[in-house]
Amino acid sequence: MAQTHVGERCQVRVKAGRTYCYMHDPETAEAAATARQKGGKHRNRPAPALPVDLSTPELQRLAIQETIDRVRRGDEPLNMGRFVVYAVSLARPILELESLVERIVALEAQAGAKA
């Protein structure tokens, strides 16, 4: 019978007519190793995050605030907090440029109407 990594007998039920469970069977060793490897890679994968709206300064502030709260509670890793702050720092100048473009277009339309 197969043993666990601590030397105890494997507790997994064995299929009728078999001596070993799937994970300890020498005939399935390669497939079992691949399954263990895949399981380890996907075991602690977090659920996909919901989209974050950064279209206004207030929404940016809320995104940072909520992320800080999640990081402090331990619900979110520190690197995610850093990522959100970085994303907001990139979004802010883009929003400012969009606002300037809108204002310029409006001023040009006004100037064109007067000419």
C-alpha positions as CSV (number, residue, x, y, z in Angstrom):
1,M,0.0,0.0,0.0
2,A,1.1,3.6,-0.7
3,Q,2.3,5.9,2.0
4,T,1.8,9.7,2.4
5,H,4.8,12.1,2.6
6,V,4.8,11.6,6.4
7,G,4.9,7.8,6.2
8,E,1.3,7.1,7.0
9,R,-0.9,4.8,4.9
10,C,-2.7,6.6,2.1
11,Q,-6.4,7.0,3.0
12,V,-7.8,7.4,-0.5
13,R,-10.2,4.6,-1.6
14,V,-8.7,2.3,-4.2
15,K,-10.7,1.2,-7.3
16,A,-11.8,-2.4,-7.3
17,G,-9.0,-4.7,-8.6
18,R,-6.3,-2.0,-8.0
19,T,-3.6,-1.9,-5.3
20,Y,-2.9,1.9,-5.4
21,C,-5.0,5.1,-5.6
22,Y,-4.6,7.2,-8.7
23,M,-2.0,9.5,-7.2
24,H,0.3,6.6,-5.9
25,D,-0.2,4.1,-8.8
26,P,3.1,3.6,-10.6
27,E,1.2,3.2,-13.9
28,T,-0.3,6.7,-13.5
29,A,2.7,8.4,-11.9
30,E,3.3,10.8,-14.8
31,A,-0.3,11.9,-15.2
32,A,-0.6,12.2,-11.4
33,A,2.5,14.5,-11.3
34,T,1.0,16.7,-14.1
35,A,-2.3,16.9,-12.2
36,R,-0.5,17.9,-8.9
37,Q,1.4,20.5,-10.8
38,K,-1.7,22.0,-12.4
39,G,-3.5,22.0,-9.0
40,G,-0.7,23.9,-7.3
41,K,-0.7,26.6,-10.0
42,H,-4.5,27.2,-9.9
43,R,-5.2,26.5,-6.2
44,N,-5.1,30.1,-4.8
45,R,-6.0,32.1,-7.9
46,P,-8.3,35.0,-6.8
47,A,-11.6,35.6,-8.4
48,P,-11.5,38.2,-11.2
49,A,-11.9,41.7,-10.0
50,L,-14.8,43.8,-11.0
51,P,-14.1,46.8,-13.4
52,V,-13.1,50.0,-11.7
53,D,-14.5,53.3,-13.0
54,L,-11.8,56.0,-12.8
55,S,-13.6,58.6,-14.9
56,T,-13.9,61.3,-12.2
57,P,-11.6,62.5,-9.4
58,E,-14.1,61.3,-6.8
59,L,-14.2,57.8,-8.3
60,Q,-10.4,57.8,-8.3
61,R,-10.4,58.7,-4.6
62,L,-12.9,56.0,-3.8
63,A,-10.9,53.4,-5.7
64,I,-7.8,54.2,-3.7
65,Q,-9.7,54.4,-0.4
66,E,-11.4,51.0,-1.0
67,T,-8.2,49.4,-2.1
68,I,-6.4,50.7,1.0
69,D,-9.1,49.3,3.2
70,R,-8.9,45.9,1.4
71,V,-5.1,45.8,1.8
72,R,-5.3,46.7,5.5
73,R,-7.9,44.0,6.1
74,G,-5.7,41.5,4.3
75,D,-8.2,40.8,1.6
76,E,-5.9,42.2,-1.1
77,P,-2.1,41.9,-1.5
78,L,0.0,45.0,-1.1
79,N,1.1,44.8,-4.7
80,M,-2.5,45.2,-5.8
81,G,-2.8,48.3,-3.7
82,R,0.3,49.7,-5.4
83,F,-1.2,48.8,-8.8
84,V,-4.4,50.7,-8.1
85,V,-2.6,53.8,-7.0
86,Y,-0.4,53.6,-10.1
87,A,-3.4,53.2,-12.4
88,V,-5.1,56.2,-10.8
89,S,-1.9,58.3,-11.2
90,L,-2.0,57.4,-14.9
91,A,-5.7,58.0,-15.3
92,R,-5.7,61.5,-13.8
93,P,-3.6,63.3,-16.5
94,I,-5.6,61.5,-19.2
95,L,-8.8,62.9,-17.7
96,E,-7.3,66.3,-17.5
97,L,-6.2,66.2,-21.1
98,E,-9.7,65.1,-22.2
99,S,-11.2,68.0,-20.3
100,L,-8.8,70.4,-22.0
101,V,-9.6,69.0,-25.4
102,E,-13.3,69.4,-24.8
103,R,-12.8,73.0,-23.7
104,I,-10.6,73.8,-26.7
105,V,-13.2,72.4,-29.1
106,A,-15.9,74.4,-27.5
107,L,-13.8,77.6,-27.7
108,E,-12.9,77.0,-31.3
109,A,-16.6,76.4,-32.1
110,Q,-17.5,79.7,-30.4
111,A,-14.7,81.6,-32.3
112,G,-15.8,80.1,-35.6
113,A,-19.4,81.1,-35.0
114,K,-18.3,84.7,-34.4
115,A,-16.1,85.0,-37.4
